[in-house]
Amino acid sequence: MKQSMTLIPTLREVPADADVKSHKLLLRAGFIRQNASGIYSYLPLAKRVLTKIESIVREEMDKAGGVELLMPALQQAELWQESGRWQSYGPELMRLHDRHHREFALGPTHEEVITSLVRDEVKSYKRLPLTLYQIQTKFRDEKRPRFGLLRGREFIMKDAYSFHSSKESLDEVYDRIFKAYSTIFSRCGLNYRAVIADSGAMGGKDTHEFMVLSDIGEDTIAYSDTSSYAANIEMAPVTATYVKSGEAQQKIEKVKTENKKTIAEVSEYLNVNENQCIKSLLFKVDGRQVLVLVRGDHEANDIKLKNLFEASTVELAEAGETKEILGCEVGSVGPVGVSNVEIIADHAIEAIVNGVCGANEEDYHFINVNPGTDFEVTRYADIRFIQEGDPSPDGQGNILFAKGIEVGHVFKLGTRYSEAMEAFYLDEGGKSKPMIMGCYGIGVSRTLSAIAEQFNDDRGIIWPSAVAPYHVHLIAVNMKDEAQASLSEELYESIGQQFEILFDDRQERPGVKFADSDLIGIPVRVTVGKKAMDGIVEVKNRKTGEVIEVQTEKLLDTIQSLLENN
């Protein structure tokens, strides 16, 4: 492709509304343009990268036994009402009416559509297992779109769904697609981790997220410093053991703590460690109130709480609700004397001796509080976030944290959707049973952005060869020079027979061409300059910055070697 014939509108200045590297670089390098908040046009360079990512996805999904189809983005409300997600999915679901006042949604995902399709077409165990996938634009009305393509309202996604007659069959396909995902992200050149995750609004259990390691990631990964264990911080179990001190229990006492609301303020005022304090929080679990206790130096984990109760929704009670139920402001809440709500405590609470907690009275706290003596706990459970330095749940090493960008997610859905939507099959004995389902997603446009976020320098993007928009960027320093123009045209033809090539044939200053080339980030740059008459060109490795002179007869071999190492 000649650069004069395509659309690559590079920018010298960093756009004011871009706040992460990938967003800045994709805008500056002419890959994307914003149409509205969270909605982007993919310009020719980005489209080529997307096509390559999609090709890798298709190749590996096909090898894993998937079959591609395409479903409608416009989905009937009735299907979402069948699954029970029409209301529970929340405001992110883009709802609309047609001219006949029928309700529809722009699909953020396709569990409902695929389940309705398969229930109507597959009736026997003989047709199972079946794995279907698509690559399609999705829509989610994000409250705060940010980071360019990493969190948008319109995005490109690969979603796959598998249907089974046994859990063993689901396990087999799940493992196969898990390996396919690992291959996909490795082929894209990404530094990633597969981590244990929560299924969220999707439902189901046994899920993994594929996280690209990045400082701007919105998710925190807890991983072992000595093993391959990794989990989303929301899901990492705490295996730490807590031992009570040999200190004798003291008599509970109420003390004045005027204007001391936080754990830090109370512990400093009373001259005690934060780990001797009891943090008490009122939660609403599927609408009912639960008082949650964690140690002062720990944080309550709402996902663990949700899973403990097998609840649909878990949220902190508002300040007004807390005062109405417990008679005090949030900073004074404690478990002593509470009998009108269930009390759930983290395991660490059980080991506290002579602790500190709120007195359910403004500006007062209790000291010398002892669980089992001064208050009763309904149930002890692991309900806190894991912390750096905690033992790794697999028993190997200790936990460290890293930030990650989620680019893929695999779920074992079970019968969550098939039972709700009556997707049944007849088994060998003629008995009707719900299909067992799996779900597997990859953010294709997000993967593009994650690659740009992970591979760049102060001059621009550095695309891995497998997903680069072109393999070679050919630059003629001076198109008015006959020797340079002639050799450039010859190389454009010869290189183009073996590699994808972008030829900068513009009437621009050399400095502009070189700056644009670094910004765009094509792996190999070939510059035709003053030594064109001698058949010598400059070859630059974008990844390392190394520049060498090469005779044109050796150019193809040089390019091949550089691409194999990128």
KEPAPA-475697 format. One record per residue (C-alpha): residue in three letters; x, y, z. Coordinates in steps of 0.2 Angstrom, whole numbers, plus 5000, padded with zeros to 4 digits. Last residue first. Example, Ala and Ser with C-alpha at 12.3 -4.5 7.8 and 13.67 -1.06 7.14 Angstrom:
KEPAPA-475697
SER506849955036 ALA506249785039 
END
This chain:
KEPAPA-475697
ASN505049525083 ASN506449405081 GLU505749315065 LEU505349485058 LEU507249535059 SER507749375050 GLN506449395036 ILE506949575033 THR508749535032 ASP508349385019 LEU507349505009 LEU508749635009 LYS510149535003 GLU510049584985 THR509749764990 GLN511449774999 VAL511149815017 GLU511649965029 ILE511149935047 VAL510150035060 GLU509749965077 GLY508250045086 THR507949885096 LYS506049855092 ARG506049965076 ASN507449875068 LYS508049995055 VAL508649945038 GLU509650075027 VAL509850045009 ILE511250004997 GLY511049974978 ASP512550094974 MET511450224965 ALA510250214980 LYS511650264992 LYS510950444995 GLY509350375002 VAL508150225002 THR507550185020 VAL506950015025 ARG505950015041 VAL505549845050 PRO504349815064 ILE503049945059 GLY502850065074 ILE501650205068 LEU502550335079 ASP504250275073 SER503750295055 ASP502850455058 ALA504450525065 PHE505450455050 LYS504350535037 VAL504250705046 GLY506150715047 PRO506350665029 ARG505250815023 GLU503650765014 GLN503150734996 ARG502350565001 ASP502950404994 ASP502950315011 PHE502750135005 LEU501850015017 ILE502349835014 GLU501549665018 PHE502949545015 GLN503449415001 GLN502849494984 GLY502849664992 ILE504649664995 SER504949654976 GLU503649774970 TYR504049914983 LEU505849874981 GLU505749924962 GLU504750074966 SER506050134979 LEU507450104967 SER506650214954 ALA506250354967 GLN507950354975 ALA508850354958 GLU507650494951 ASP507850604966 LYS506150694967 MET505550564979 ASN506750614992 VAL507050505008 ALA506050365000 ILE505350265015 LEU504850085015 HIS503950025031 VAL503949835032 HIS502949705040 TYR501249805039 PRO499849825052 ALA500849735065 VAL499949585073 ALA501249445071 SER502749555069 PRO502549635087 TRP502049815085 ILE503249945093 ILE502150105096 GLY502850285097 ARG504450385100 ASP504550375119 ASP504350195118 ASN502950065115 PHE502449885117 GLN501349855133 GLU499949995130 ALA499949965111 ILE499649775114 ALA498349815127 SER497449935114 LEU497349795101 THR496849665114 ARG495449785119 SER494849785101 VAL494749595102 GLY494049585119 ILE494049395121 GLY492549295128 TYR492249105132 CYS490649035139 GLY490248855144 MET488548775146 ILE487748615152 MET486148575143 PRO484548545153 LYS483948365154 SER482448275146 LYS482448085148 GLY482547975132 GLY483647855140 GLU485147905130 ASP484848085135 LEU483548205127 TYR483948385126 PHE483348545136 ALA483648725133 GLU482148785144 MET482648965145 ALA482948975164 GLU483648795164 SER484848825150 TYR485448995156 ARG486148945173 THR486448765168 GLY488348755170 LEU489048925166 LYS490848865166 PHE491649035162 VAL493149095152 HIS493749275151 GLY494949365140 VAL495749535138 GLU495749595156 ILE497049735159 GLY498149695174 LYS498949775189 ALA500149675200 PHE500149615218 LEU501349495227 ILE500749345238 ASN501949225247 GLY502849065243 GLN502048895238 GLY500548835249 ASP499348855234 PRO498448995243 SER500049095243 PRO500449155261 ASP500049335264 GLY501449455260 GLU500349565249 GLN498649565255 ILE497149455252 PHE495449535252 ARG494349485267 ILE492849375268 ASP493549205273 ALA492249145285 TYR491649145303 ARG489749135306 THR488349195317 VAL489549295328 GLU489149325346 PHE489649485356 ASP490549525372 THR491149345377 GLY491149255360 PRO492249385352 ASN493249495365 VAL493149685367 ASN494449765379 ILE493949935372 PHE492249995367 HIS492050155356 TYR491150315358 ASP490950475348 GLU489150435342 GLU488450275349 ASN488450105341 ALA489950065353 GLY491250055339 CYS492649925341 VAL494249895350 GLY495049725354 ASN495549645371 VAL495949475362 ILE495749455343 ALA495949285336 GLU494149255331 ILE494249425321 ALA495549355309 HIS494249225303 ASP493249355295 ALA491549395304 ILE489749375299 ILE488449455311 GLU486549435306 VAL485449585311 ASN484249635325 SER485349575339 VAL486749695340 GLY487349725359 VAL489149735354 PRO489449715335 GLY490149895332 VAL489650045322 SER490450215327 GLY491150275310 VAL489550235300 GLU488450345310 CYS487350275324 GLY485650195328 LEU486050025321 ILE484650005309 GLU484150185305 LYS485950245307 THR486550115294 GLU485050155283 GLY485450335282 ALA487350305279 GLU486950195264 ALA487150005266 LEU488649935257 GLU488149825242 VAL487949645238 THR486749575224 SER486349405217 ALA486849305232 GLU487649135235 PHE487849195253 LEU489649155253 ASN489849205235 LYS489149375238 LEU490249395254 LYS491749335244 ILE491349465231 ASP491049605244 ASN492849585251 ALA493049675267 GLU494649765269 HIS496049715282 ASP497049825294 GLY495549855306 ARG495149665306 VAL493549625298 LEU491749615304 VAL490149615292 LEU488449665299 VAL487149585287 GLN485549675282 ARG484349595269 GLY484049665252 ASP484949525242 VAL486449555254 LYS486449735261 PHE487949765270 LEU488349855287 LEU490149875290 SER491149845307 LYS493049865307 ILE493649775323 CYS495249855330 GLN496749755337 ASN497549745319 GLU497549935319 ASN498849935333 VAL498350025349 ASN498650205356 LEU496850245359 TYR496950405348 GLU498050325335 SER496950175334 VAL495350275333 GLU496050395319 ALA496750255309 ILE495150155310 THR494150305305 LYS492850395315 LYS493650495329 ASN492750655331 GLU492650625350 THR493250455356 LYS492450435373 VAL492750265381 LYS491650115384 GLU492449975394 ILE492449785392 LYS493349685406 GLN495049615402 GLN495449455394 ALA497149385399 GLU498549395386 GLY499149235379 SER498949295361 LYS497649215350 VAL498349135334 TYR497849175316 THR498149065301 ALA498349135284 THR497449045270 VAL496649185262 PRO495749145246 ALA496049245230 MET494449285222 GLU494349475223 ILE496249495221 ASN496049415204 ALA497049255205 ALA498749195201 TYR499749035206 SER501248995194 SER502448975209 THR503749065219 ASP503249245221 SER501349195221 TYR500149305212 ALA498749425217 ILE498149515202 THR497349685204 ASP496149745190 GLU495949915182 GLY497549895173 ILE498550055171 ASP500249975178 SER500049845165 LEU500149655165 VAL498949585152 MET497649485161 PHE496749325155 GLU495249295167 HIS494849125173 THR493149055179 ASP492548905189 LYS490848955193 GLY489249015184 GLY488349175183 MET488749305169 ALA488349455181 GLY490049425190 SER490949265185 ASP492349295198 ALA494149255193 ILE495649135194 VAL497049215184 ALA497849175167 ARG499349295166 TYR499949405152 ASN501449475143 LEU500749495125 GLY501649445109 CYS499949415100 ARG500549235097 SER500649225116 PHE498849295118 ILE498149175106 THR499149025112 SER498549055130 TYR496749075123 ALA496848905114 LYS497448825130 PHE495948885140 ILE494848835125 ARG495448655127 ASP495248655146 TYR493548725144 VAL493148595131 GLU493648445142 ASP492848515158 LEU491248535148 SER491248355142 GLU491648295160 LYS490148405166 SER489048305155 SER487748335141 HIS488648485134 PHE488448655125 SER489848775122 TYR489748965119 ALA491049075111 ASP491149265111 LYS492449365101 MET492249555105 ILE492349715096 PHE491849875106 GLU490550005108 ARG490350095125 GLY492150095128 ARG493350035142 LEU495049985135 LEU494750065118 GLY495150245124 PHE495750235143 ARG494050285149 PRO492150265147 ARG491250325163 LYS489550255166 GLU489750125153 ASP488250095141 ARG488849925135 PHE488749885116 LYS489549735107 THR490249725089 GLN490549555083 ILE491649405082 GLN490649245083 TYR490849075092 LEU489948905093 THR490448745102 LEU489348595102 PRO489548435113 LEU488248375109 ARG487148325094 LYS486948145099 TYR486248215116 SER484648255106 LYS483648405104 VAL484748535096 GLU483948675084 ASP482648765095 ARG483648755111 VAL485248805101 LEU484548965095 SER483749015112 THR485348985121 ILE486349075108 VAL485249235109 GLU485149235128 GLU487049205131 HIS487449345118 THR488449485126 PRO488249675127 GLY486949655114 LEU485949815109 ALA484349785118 PHE482549775112 GLU480749825118 ARG479349825106 HIS478449995104 HIS477949955086 ARG479150085079 ASP480649995088 HIS481050025106 LEU482750035114 ARG483849975129 MET485649985130 LEU486149875145 GLU487449965156 PRO486050025166 GLY485849855176 TYR486049675171 SER484749635184 GLN483249715175 TRP483249615159 ARG484349475166 GLY483049355172 SER483449235158 GLU481749235151 GLN481649425152 TRP483249435142 LEU482449335129 GLU480949435129 ALA481949595127 GLN482349545109 GLN484149575104 LEU484949685091 ALA486749635089 PRO486149485078 MET487149325078 LEU488549275067 LEU489249095066 GLU490949025068 VAL491248835073 GLY492448795088 GLY493348635089 ALA494948695098 LYS495848705081 ASP494448825075 MET494648935090 GLU496548945087 GLU496348995069 ARG494949105072 VAL495749205086 ILE497349225076 SER496349285061 GLU495449405073 ILE497049475079 LYS497649505061 THR496049585056 LEU496149705071 VAL497849755066 ARG497349785048 LYS495849885054 ALA496949985066 LEU498050045051 PRO496450085040 LEU495550195053 TYR494550115067 SER493150235071 TYR492850255090 ILE491450265103 GLY491850285122 SER491250465122 ALA490750505104 ASN491550495087 GLN493350465093 ARG494750435080 ILE495850285079 PHE497450215071 GLY498150385066 ALA499850375075 ARG499350515087 LEU497650435092 LEU498350265094 LEU499850335104 LYS498850435116 HIS497550295119 SER498950165121 LYS499950285133 VAL498550325145 ASP497650495148 ALA496950555131 ASP495750695133 ALA497050835129 PRO497650745113 VAL499550735112 GLU500350845099 ARG501150795083 LEU499650705076 THR499650575062 PRO498150565050 ILE498550395041 LEU497250375028 THR497850285012 MET498350324994 SER499850434998 GLN500550305010 LYS500650174996 MET500050005000 
END
